[in-house]
């Protein structure tokens, strides 16, 4: 969750509503990588 909030601050692009779905998909992949 911490990395997610940091990533949002780093990339203003994710502030756009159109990118939220993409962000959710990317974060889901990141969680799988972190778990591994």
C-alpha positions as CSV (number, residue, x, y, z in Angstrom):
1,X,0.0,0.0,0.0
2,X,2.9,2.3,0.8
3,X,4.5,1.8,-2.6
4,X,1.2,2.4,-4.2
5,X,0.8,5.9,-2.6
6,X,4.4,6.8,-3.4
7,X,3.9,5.7,-7.0
8,X,0.8,7.9,-7.3
9,X,2.9,10.9,-6.0
10,X,5.6,10.1,-8.5
11,X,3.4,9.8,-11.5
12,X,0.7,12.6,-11.9
13,X,-0.6,10.6,-14.9
14,X,-2.3,8.1,-12.5
15,X,-4.4,11.0,-11.2
16,X,-6.5,10.8,-14.4
17,X,-9.7,8.8,-14.1
18,X,-9.0,7.0,-17.3
19,X,-5.7,5.6,-15.9
20,X,-7.2,4.2,-12.6
21,X,-8.2,0.9,-14.3
22,X,-4.7,0.5,-15.7
23,X,-3.2,1.5,-12.3
24,X,-5.3,-1.2,-10.6
25,X,-4.1,-3.8,-13.1
26,X,-0.5,-2.8,-12.7
27,X,-0.6,-2.8,-8.9
28,X,-2.2,-6.2,-8.9
29,X,0.8,-7.5,-10.9
30,X,3.2,-5.7,-8.6
31,X,1.6,-7.4,-5.6
32,X,2.2,-10.8,-7.2
33,X,5.9,-9.9,-7.8
34,X,6.3,-8.7,-4.3
35,X,4.8,-11.9,-2.9
36,X,7.2,-13.9,-4.9
